[in-house]
Amino acid sequence: METLKFKTNINCMGCVGKVTNKLNETVGANNWTVDIDDPAKILTVTGENLTAEMIEDAVKATGFRAEED
């Protein structure tokens, strides 16, 4: 299992709610978290056969940005 980390602009629980469906669809529920208390708003994703582009595209599709940390 691999873990990828991304800096995001997902700032609050409302924002997390907006990305939830797309990230669950992309990597599965319970395979990602966003630390909204961290100044860099770190998105951590775990799973198999993940690519940074896959995660960045999923987040971008919801109107937010993510760049690999």
Backbone as JSON Lines, residues from 0, in Angstrom:
{"i":0,"aa":"M","n":[0.84,-1.17,0.0],"ca":[0.0,0.0,0.0],"c":[0.89,1.24,0.0]}
{"i":1,"aa":"E","n":[0.53,2.2,-0.82],"ca":[1.32,3.42,-0.89],"c":[0.53,4.59,-0.31]}
{"i":2,"aa":"T","n":[1.27,5.6,0.12],"ca":[0.67,6.8,0.67],"c":[1.19,8.0,-0.09]}
{"i":3,"aa":"L","n":[0.26,8.85,-0.54],"ca":[0.62,10.1,-1.22],"c":[0.08,11.25,-0.4]}
{"i":4,"aa":"K","n":[0.83,12.36,-0.38],"ca":[0.42,13.56,0.35],"c":[0.4,14.74,-0.59]}
{"i":5,"aa":"F","n":[-0.6,15.62,-0.4],"ca":[-0.8,16.76,-1.27],"c":[-1.12,18.0,-0.45]}
{"i":6,"aa":"K","n":[-0.56,19.14,-0.87],"ca":[-0.99,20.43,-0.32],"c":[-2.25,20.81,-1.07]}
{"i":7,"aa":"T","n":[-3.26,21.31,-0.34],"ca":[-4.53,21.66,-0.97],"c":[-5.02,23.02,-0.5]}
{"i":8,"aa":"N","n":[-6.12,23.44,-1.08],"ca":[-6.83,24.62,-0.58],"c":[-8.2,24.22,-0.03]}
{"i":9,"aa":"I","n":[-8.28,23.0,0.48],"ca":[-9.49,22.49,1.14],"c":[-9.43,22.98,2.59]}
{"i":10,"aa":"N","n":[-10.19,24.05,2.89],"ca":[-10.0,24.79,4.14],"c":[-10.91,24.43,5.31]}
{"i":11,"aa":"C","n":[-12.05,23.81,5.06],"ca":[-13.01,23.6,6.14],"c":[-13.79,22.3,5.9]}
{"i":12,"aa":"M","n":[-14.62,21.96,6.86],"ca":[-15.4,20.72,6.72],"c":[-16.4,20.84,5.57]}
{"i":13,"aa":"G","n":[-16.88,22.03,5.28],"ca":[-17.75,22.21,4.12],"c":[-17.03,21.88,2.83]}
{"i":14,"aa":"C","n":[-15.76,22.29,2.75],"ca":[-14.93,21.98,1.58],"c":[-14.68,20.47,1.49]}
{"i":15,"aa":"V","n":[-14.42,19.86,2.63],"ca":[-14.22,18.41,2.66],"c":[-15.46,17.72,2.13]}
{"i":16,"aa":"G","n":[-16.63,18.21,2.53],"ca":[-17.87,17.64,2.04],"c":[-18.0,17.72,0.52]}
{"i":17,"aa":"K","n":[-17.49,18.8,-0.05],"ca":[-17.57,18.98,-1.51],"c":[-16.68,18.01,-2.28]}
{"i":18,"aa":"V","n":[-15.57,17.59,-1.68],"ca":[-14.66,16.67,-2.37],"c":[-14.91,15.2,-2.03]}
{"i":19,"aa":"T","n":[-15.73,14.95,-1.02],"ca":[-15.92,13.59,-0.52],"c":[-16.37,12.6,-1.59]}
{"i":20,"aa":"N","n":[-17.43,12.9,-2.31],"ca":[-17.93,11.94,-3.3],"c":[-16.89,11.61,-4.35]}
{"i":21,"aa":"K","n":[-16.21,12.62,-4.86],"ca":[-15.23,12.39,-5.93],"c":[-14.03,11.59,-5.42]}
{"i":22,"aa":"L","n":[-13.53,11.92,-4.23],"ca":[-12.39,11.16,-3.69],"c":[-12.81,9.75,-3.31]}
{"i":23,"aa":"N","n":[-14.01,9.57,-2.78],"ca":[-14.48,8.21,-2.47],"c":[-14.58,7.39,-3.75]}
{"i":24,"aa":"E","n":[-15.06,8.01,-4.81],"ca":[-15.19,7.35,-6.1],"c":[-13.81,6.99,-6.68]}
{"i":25,"aa":"T","n":[-12.83,7.86,-6.46],"ca":[-11.5,7.68,-7.04],"c":[-10.63,6.71,-6.25]}
{"i":26,"aa":"V","n":[-10.61,6.84,-4.91],"ca":[-9.7,6.03,-4.1],"c":[-10.41,5.17,-3.06]}
{"i":27,"aa":"G","n":[-11.69,5.36,-2.9],"ca":[-12.45,4.59,-1.92],"c":[-12.6,5.32,-0.61]}
{"i":28,"aa":"A","n":[-13.75,5.13,0.01],"ca":[-14.02,5.73,1.32],"c":[-13.0,5.19,2.32]}
{"i":29,"aa":"N","n":[-12.65,6.01,3.27],"ca":[-11.7,5.66,4.34],"c":[-10.27,5.51,3.85]}
{"i":30,"aa":"N","n":[-9.99,5.91,2.61],"ca":[-8.61,5.84,2.1],"c":[-7.98,7.21,1.96]}
{"i":31,"aa":"W","n":[-8.63,8.23,2.5],"ca":[-8.09,9.58,2.4],"c":[-8.55,10.42,3.6]}
{"i":32,"aa":"T","n":[-7.73,11.41,3.94],"ca":[-8.07,12.38,4.98],"c":[-7.49,13.73,4.59]}
{"i":33,"aa":"V","n":[-8.1,14.79,5.09],"ca":[-7.57,16.14,4.91],"c":[-7.37,16.73,6.3]}
{"i":34,"aa":"D","n":[-6.16,17.19,6.56],"ca":[-5.85,17.84,7.84],"c":[-6.09,19.33,7.67]}
{"i":35,"aa":"I","n":[-7.33,19.77,7.97],"ca":[-7.66,21.18,7.78],"c":[-7.02,22.07,8.85]}
{"i":36,"aa":"D","n":[-6.45,21.47,9.9],"ca":[-5.76,22.25,10.93],"c":[-4.32,22.56,10.54]}
{"i":37,"aa":"D","n":[-3.77,21.82,9.6],"ca":[-2.41,22.06,9.1],"c":[-2.45,23.26,8.16]}
{"i":38,"aa":"P","n":[-1.51,24.19,8.28],"ca":[-1.52,25.36,7.38],"c":[-1.48,24.99,5.9]}
{"i":39,"aa":"A","n":[-0.9,23.85,5.55],"ca":[-0.82,23.42,4.15],"c":[-2.03,22.6,3.74]}
{"i":40,"aa":"K","n":[-2.98,22.36,4.66],"ca":[-4.21,21.61,4.37],"c":[-3.89,20.3,3.66]}
{"i":41,"aa":"I","n":[-3.12,19.44,4.33],"ca":[-2.57,18.23,3.73],"c":[-3.64,17.15,3.51]}
{"i":42,"aa":"L","n":[-3.74,16.72,2.26],"ca":[-4.58,15.58,1.87],"c":[-3.67,14.36,1.84]}
{"i":43,"aa":"T","n":[-4.01,13.34,2.61],"ca":[-3.25,12.09,2.63],"c":[-4.13,11.0,2.03]}
{"i":44,"aa":"V","n":[-3.59,10.3,1.05],"ca":[-4.33,9.25,0.34],"c":[-3.52,7.96,0.42]}
{"i":45,"aa":"T","n":[-4.18,6.87,0.75],"ca":[-3.52,5.56,0.76],"c":[-4.27,4.61,-0.15]}
{"i":46,"aa":"G","n":[-3.53,3.72,-0.76],"ca":[-4.15,2.73,-1.63],"c":[-3.14,2.09,-2.55]}
{"i":47,"aa":"E","n":[-3.66,1.35,-3.51],"ca":[-2.83,0.66,-4.49],"c":[-2.99,1.32,-5.85]}
{"i":48,"aa":"N","n":[-1.93,1.32,-6.63],"ca":[-1.95,1.83,-8.01],"c":[-2.42,3.28,-8.1]}
{"i":49,"aa":"L","n":[-1.98,4.09,-7.16],"ca":[-2.33,5.5,-7.16],"c":[-1.3,6.31,-7.93]}
{"i":50,"aa":"T","n":[-1.76,7.36,-8.58],"ca":[-0.85,8.31,-9.19],"c":[-1.22,9.7,-8.69]}
{"i":51,"aa":"A","n":[-0.23,10.57,-8.62],"ca":[-0.47,11.94,-8.19],"c":[-1.47,12.6,-9.14]}
{"i":52,"aa":"E","n":[-1.34,12.35,-10.42],"ca":[-2.22,12.95,-11.41],"c":[-3.68,12.54,-11.17]}
{"i":53,"aa":"M","n":[-3.91,11.3,-10.83],"ca":[-5.25,10.79,-10.56],"c":[-5.9,11.58,-9.41]}
{"i":54,"aa":"I","n":[-5.15,11.79,-8.34],"ca":[-5.68,12.49,-7.17],"c":[-5.86,13.97,-7.48]}
{"i":55,"aa":"E","n":[-4.86,14.58,-8.12],"ca":[-4.94,15.99,-8.47],"c":[-6.14,16.27,-9.38]}
{"i":56,"aa":"D","n":[-6.38,15.39,-10.34],"ca":[-7.52,15.55,-11.25],"c":[-8.85,15.42,-10.5]}
{"i":57,"aa":"A","n":[-8.94,14.48,-9.56],"ca":[-10.17,14.29,-8.79],"c":[-10.47,15.53,-7.96]}
{"i":58,"aa":"V","n":[-9.46,16.07,-7.31],"ca":[-9.66,17.27,-6.49],"c":[-10.01,18.46,-7.38]}
{"i":59,"aa":"K","n":[-9.3,18.61,-8.49],"ca":[-9.56,19.72,-9.41],"c":[-11.0,19.67,-9.94]}
{"i":60,"aa":"A","n":[-11.52,18.47,-10.18],"ca":[-12.88,18.32,-10.7],"c":[-13.93,18.86,-9.73]}
{"i":61,"aa":"T","n":[-13.57,19.01,-8.46],"ca":[-14.5,19.52,-7.46],"c":[-14.29,21.01,-7.2]}
{"i":62,"aa":"G","n":[-13.37,21.63,-7.94],"ca":[-13.15,23.06,-7.8],"c":[-12.04,23.45,-6.85]}
{"i":63,"aa":"F","n":[-11.28,22.48,-6.39],"ca":[-10.17,22.75,-5.47],"c":[-8.86,22.38,-6.18]}
{"i":64,"aa":"R","n":[-7.77,22.65,-5.5],"ca":[-6.47,22.29,-6.08],"c":[-5.7,21.42,-5.1]}
{"i":65,"aa":"A","n":[-4.84,20.58,-5.67],"ca":[-3.95,19.74,-4.87],"c":[-2.65,19.61,-5.64]}
{"i":66,"aa":"E","n":[-1.56,19.74,-4.91],"ca":[-0.25,19.51,-5.53],"c":[0.55,18.61,-4.6]}
{"i":67,"aa":"E","n":[1.22,17.64,-5.22],"ca":[1.94,16.65,-4.44],"c":[2.94,17.31,-3.53]}
{"i":68,"aa":"D","n":[2.97,16.88,-2.28],"ca":[3.83,17.45,-1.25],"c":[5.18,16.76,-1.26]}
